[in-house]
Amino acid sequence: MLLLNQLPDFRQPLHPVDAETLGPAGADAIERHLDGRPEHVATPVQALPALAAELGLGALHLKDEGQRLGLGSFKALGGAYAVARLVLEAASERLGRALDEAELTSPEVRAIAAGMTFACATDGNHGRSVAQGASLVGARSVIFVHAGVSEPRAAAIARFGAEIVRFDGTYDESVVEAARVSAERGWTVVSDTSWDGYERIPGLVMQGYTAIIREALRQLPAPPTHVFVQAGVGGIAAASAAHLALALGEARPIFTVVDPARAACLFESARAGRPTKAAHGEPTVMAMLDCYDPSPLAWRVLSRVADAFMTVEDDIAVEAMNRLARPVGGDPAIVAGESGAAGFAGLLAALRDPQARAALKLDAGSRVFAIVTEGATDSERYAELVGLTPAEVAGKAA
């Protein structure tokens, strides 16, 4: 299903705080942070000309976040960055002087970080990022994982030294539990979703994601005419749409937010005209997007700069994974996890619906861009859905 944005806020200026956080100044801040991480390299933008021709498009480019900072997910840019910023701010206050990124690993700052605990709830990838960030600065992390998080994903978080707290409930319920326990124990919550009175830290997480779009605009041969980005609570979609709007102005692309049909909190919010909880039923195969409450902060952005909201069924997401794993016509293979392929799956679904195709103005001149937000973060699940052996998965991810 597709809904064009007809909300009262559509095409209105971003809230000043959001424009500052997600615009050029925000992208400069995350860029400075990444410059200080020797392991960082820009992730590739892959051109798929054969697939574009098959789909009747002028060009198709995918940004492969499966290669981001050793975590295999775009989330590496969010939680870890927020942790670093919060540690620097705490150290600056304690030491009585402004500190920069170069001092993040100094003995003075690490001593202060050692007394800090960062907590969050996660579907898997955000928790890995927060845990990695805490590990890098010498802080403690406690990560709440809900019933739908697989053991391999929980183990990947624990490898960074995080304490894992299993919670028998949904992702949204685990967010509430992490906030409750953190308030009791004086921990700092680094959430990628916002709530009343809690926006700055989710804003920092979203600011980290602007690095993806800044890199892509440098890498693409021409600005895209269309962008499809998947949504859980909305952070990556909001950060992407906002930065594109601020960087390109009137030349910005048609931006479509893609929700799993079984966890369509942004789509339902667009339909209702306000942040709306989606009905909870059978979990979606797109496990990292299995979220039912939108982030109010992300919604505030998307209501202004998203052109359309759509849902995609699980079988199309699995098809998208397989099409990227088995390219044709000399296109590169891309390892896209079940959630990572969701933006591309939205494109496939839109192209098959004549009304959606026309509404989004997709044609032979369209230059489409999507983000593969994760690789095979659960290699066993990926192998099952794509029909490959573990050795074949490892070979494609290499």
MOUR-V523800 format. One record per residue. N is the residue number from 1. SS is DSSP state (@ for helix, = for strand, . for the rest). PHI is phi in whole degrees, -180 to 180 (999 if undefined). D_CENTER is the distance of its C-alpha to the mean C-alpha in whole Angstrom. Layout:
BEGIN
N:SS:PHI:D_CENTER ; N:SS:PHI:D_CENTER
END
This chain:
BEGIN
1:.:999:22 ; 2:=:-130:21 ; 3:=:-126:22 ; 4:=:-76:22 ; 5:.:-71:21 ; 6:.:-123:25 ; 7:.:-75:24 ; 8:.:-59:26 ; 9:.:-81:23 ; 10:.:-58:22 ; 11:.:70:23 ; 12:.:-80:24 ; 13:.:-59:23 ; 14:.:-64:20 ; 15:.:-54:21 ; 16:@:-53:22 ; 17:@:-65:20 ; 18:@:-68:17 ; 19:@:-64:19 ; 20:@:-69:19 ; 21:@:-69:16 ; 22:@:-107:14 ; 23:.:-92:17 ; 24:@:-57:19 ; 25:@:-64:20 ; 26:@:-65:16 ; 27:@:-65:15 ; 28:@:-61:19 ; 29:@:-65:18 ; 30:@:-69:15 ; 31:@:-65:17 ; 32:@:-62:20 ; 33:@:-62:18 ; 34:@:-67:17 ; 35:@:-61:21 ; 36:.:-88:22 ; 37:.:-109:20 ; 38:.:-61:22 ; 39:.:-83:20 ; 40:.:-82:18 ; 41:.:-136:18 ; 42:.:-62:16 ; 43:.:-76:14 ; 44:.:-77:16 ; 45:=:-101:16 ; 46:=:-98:18 ; 47:=:-89:21 ; 48:.:-125:22 ; 49:@:-66:25 ; 50:@:-66:27 ; 51:@:-68:24 ; 52:@:-59:24 ; 53:@:-65:28 ; 54:@:-62:28 ; 55:@:-86:26 ; 56:.:78:28 ; 57:.:-114:25 ; 58:.:-75:26 ; 59:=:-161:23 ; 60:=:-140:20 ; 61:=:-129:17 ; 62:=:-123:14 ; 63:=:-89:12 ; 64:=:-96:12 ; 65:@:-81:9 ; 66:@:-66:12 ; 67:@:-113:14 ; 68:.:-89:12 ; 69:.:53:14 ; 70:.:75:16 ; 71:.:-101:13 ; 72:.:76:12 ; 73:=:-157:8 ; 74:@:-59:5 ; 75:@:-62:6 ; 76:@:-57:9 ; 77:@:-83:9 ; 78:.:-97:8 ; 79:@:-61:11 ; 80:@:-63:13 ; 81:@:-64:13 ; 82:@:-61:14 ; 83:@:-59:17 ; 84:@:-60:18 ; 85:@:-63:19 ; 86:@:-68:20 ; 87:@:-66:22 ; 88:@:-61:24 ; 89:@:-66:24 ; 90:@:-65:26 ; 91:@:-68:28 ; 92:@:-61:29 ; 93:@:-67:31 ; 94:@:-68:32 ; 95:@:-89:34 ; 96:.:74:35 ; 97:.:-153:33 ; 98:.:-73:30 ; 99:.:-114:28 ; 100:.:-114:26 ; 101:@:-58:23 ; 102:@:-64:26 ; 103:@:-95:28 ; 104:.:-61:25 ; 105:.:-102:26 ; 106:.:-70:30 ; 107:@:-57:32 ; 108:@:-62:32 ; 109:@:-71:29 ; 110:@:-63:28 ; 111:@:-65:31 ; 112:@:-71:29 ; 113:@:-61:26 ; 114:.:-62:28 ; 115:.:-94:29 ; 116:.:-110:25 ; 117:=:-124:23 ; 118:=:-111:20 ; 119:=:-132:18 ; 120:=:-164:15 ; 121:=:-102:15 ; 122:=:-153:12 ; 123:.:-87:12 ; 124:.:147:12 ; 125:@:-74:9 ; 126:@:-63:9 ; 127:@:-62:12 ; 128:@:-63:13 ; 129:@:-67:11 ; 130:@:-62:14 ; 131:@:-64:16 ; 132:@:-64:16 ; 133:@:-60:16 ; 134:@:-64:19 ; 135:@:-63:21 ; 136:@:-64:21 ; 137:@:-101:23 ; 138:.:86:25 ; 139:.:-96:24 ; 140:=:-97:24 ; 141:=:-133:20 ; 142:=:-129:21 ; 143:=:-118:18 ; 144:=:-93:18 ; 145:=:-118:18 ; 146:.:-87:19 ; 147:.:-64:21 ; 148:.:-86:18 ; 149:.:-83:17 ; 150:.:-69:19 ; 151:@:-61:21 ; 152:@:-59:20 ; 153:@:-70:16 ; 154:@:-65:18 ; 155:@:-65:21 ; 156:@:-65:18 ; 157:@:-71:17 ; 158:@:-62:21 ; 159:.:-63:21 ; 160:.:-91:20 ; 161:.:87:23 ; 162:.:-74:21 ; 163:=:-83:23 ; 164:=:-99:22 ; 165:=:-115:23 ; 166:=:-79:23 ; 167:.:-128:23 ; 168:.:-87:24 ; 169:.:-172:22 ; 170:.:-85:19 ; 171:@:-58:16 ; 172:@:-62:16 ; 173:@:-68:20 ; 174:@:-70:19 ; 175:@:-61:17 ; 176:@:-64:20 ; 177:@:-66:22 ; 178:@:-62:20 ; 179:@:-67:21 ; 180:@:-64:24 ; 181:@:-65:25 ; 182:@:-64:24 ; 183:@:-63:26 ; 184:@:-66:29 ; 185:@:-107:28 ; 186:.:76:27 ; 187:.:-88:24 ; 188:=:-99:21 ; 189:=:-84:18 ; 190:.:-114:15 ; 191:.:-100:13 ; 192:.:-96:9 ; 193:.:-124:11 ; 194:.:-108:15 ; 195:=:-154:18 ; 196:.:-56:22 ; 197:.:84:22 ; 198:=:-133:19 ; 199:.:-129:17 ; 200:@:-64:17 ; 201:@:-67:15 ; 202:@:-58:12 ; 203:@:-64:13 ; 204:@:-64:13 ; 205:@:-59:10 ; 206:@:-64:8 ; 207:@:-57:11 ; 208:@:-58:10 ; 209:@:-71:7 ; 210:@:-64:10 ; 211:@:-59:11 ; 212:@:-62:10 ; 213:@:-72:12 ; 214:@:-60:15 ; 215:@:-61:15 ; 216:@:-62:15 ; 217:@:-64:17 ; 218:@:-78:20 ; 219:@:-89:19 ; 220:.:-70:20 ; 221:.:-69:23 ; 222:.:-155:23 ; 223:.:-59:21 ; 224:.:-73:19 ; 225:.:-95:21 ; 226:=:-141:18 ; 227:=:-134:14 ; 228:=:-119:12 ; 229:=:-134:9 ; 230:=:-76:8 ; 231:.:-134:7 ; 232:.:-102:8 ; 233:.:-85:9 ; 234:.:118:8 ; 235:@:-61:6 ; 236:@:-67:4 ; 237:@:-65:7 ; 238:@:-66:9 ; 239:@:-62:9 ; 240:@:-67:9 ; 241:@:-64:12 ; 242:@:-65:14 ; 243:@:-68:14 ; 244:@:-63:15 ; 245:@:-65:18 ; 246:@:-75:19 ; 247:@:-79:19 ; 248:@:-108:21 ; 249:@:60:23 ; 250:@:-68:25 ; 251:@:-89:24 ; 252:.:-65:20 ; 253:.:-78:19 ; 254:=:-72:19 ; 255:=:-109:15 ; 256:=:-116:15 ; 257:=:-90:12 ; 258:=:-111:12 ; 259:=:-110:13 ; 260:=:-61:14 ; 261:.:-61:18 ; 262:.:-88:18 ; 263:.:-149:16 ; 264:.:-99:16 ; 265:@:-71:15 ; 266:@:-75:14 ; 267:@:-61:17 ; 268:@:-66:19 ; 269:@:-66:19 ; 270:@:-64:19 ; 271:@:-68:23 ; 272:@:-85:24 ; 273:.:83:23 ; 274:.:-162:22 ; 275:.:-57:19 ; 276:.:-136:20 ; 277:.:-74:19 ; 278:.:-81:19 ; 279:.:-64:22 ; 280:.:-98:21 ; 281:.:-136:23 ; 282:.:-67:22 ; 283:.:-60:19 ; 284:.:-80:17 ; 285:.:-64:17 ; 286:.:-81:13 ; 287:@:-60:13 ; 288:@:-73:9 ; 289:@:-112:9 ; 290:.:-81:13 ; 291:.:-124:13 ; 292:.:-116:16 ; 293:.:-116:16 ; 294:.:-73:13 ; 295:.:-75:13 ; 296:@:-57:16 ; 297:@:-64:14 ; 298:@:-63:12 ; 299:@:-63:14 ; 300:@:-58:17 ; 301:@:-77:15 ; 302:@:-67:14 ; 303:@:-61:18 ; 304:@:-95:19 ; 305:@:-121:17 ; 306:.:-87:16 ; 307:.:-87:19 ; 308:=:-156:18 ; 309:=:-128:16 ; 310:=:-145:17 ; 311:=:-116:17 ; 312:=:-135:17 ; 313:.:-79:19 ; 314:@:-59:19 ; 315:@:-67:21 ; 316:@:-74:20 ; 317:@:-63:16 ; 318:@:-67:19 ; 319:@:-61:21 ; 320:@:-61:18 ; 321:@:-56:17 ; 322:@:-69:21 ; 323:@:-66:21 ; 324:@:-75:19 ; 325:@:-74:21 ; 326:.:-126:24 ; 327:.:-71:24 ; 328:.:-126:28 ; 329:.:64:30 ; 330:.:87:28 ; 331:.:-64:25 ; 332:.:-73:23 ; 333:.:-77:21 ; 334:.:-129:18 ; 335:.:-84:16 ; 336:.:-118:14 ; 337:.:-65:13 ; 338:.:-63:13 ; 339:.:-89:10 ; 340:.:-62:9 ; 341:.:-87:12 ; 342:@:-66:11 ; 343:@:-64:11 ; 344:@:-63:14 ; 345:@:-62:16 ; 346:@:-62:15 ; 347:@:-61:17 ; 348:@:-58:20 ; 349:@:-65:21 ; 350:@:-66:21 ; 351:@:-67:23 ; 352:@:-84:25 ; 353:.:-105:26 ; 354:@:-55:29 ; 355:@:-68:28 ; 356:@:-66:24 ; 357:@:-59:25 ; 358:@:-70:28 ; 359:@:-63:26 ; 360:.:-89:23 ; 361:.:61:26 ; 362:.:-85:24 ; 363:.:-153:27 ; 364:.:-68:29 ; 365:.:-98:28 ; 366:.:-74:24 ; 367:=:-109:22 ; 368:=:-99:18 ; 369:=:-127:15 ; 370:=:-141:12 ; 371:=:-111:9 ; 372:=:-83:9 ; 373:.:-75:6 ; 374:=:-155:9 ; 375:.:-92:12 ; 376:.:-86:15 ; 377:.:-70:14 ; 378:.:-124:17 ; 379:@:-63:19 ; 380:@:-67:22 ; 381:@:-67:20 ; 382:@:-61:19 ; 383:@:-61:22 ; 384:@:-64:23 ; 385:@:-77:21 ; 386:@:-101:22 ; 387:.:73:26 ; 388:.:-118:26 ; 389:.:-81:27 ; 390:@:-55:26 ; 391:@:-66:27 ; 392:@:-67:26 ; 393:@:-61:23 ; 394:@:-61:23 ; 395:@:-66:25 ; 396:@:-71:22 ; 397:@:-79:20 ; 398:.:-68:22
END
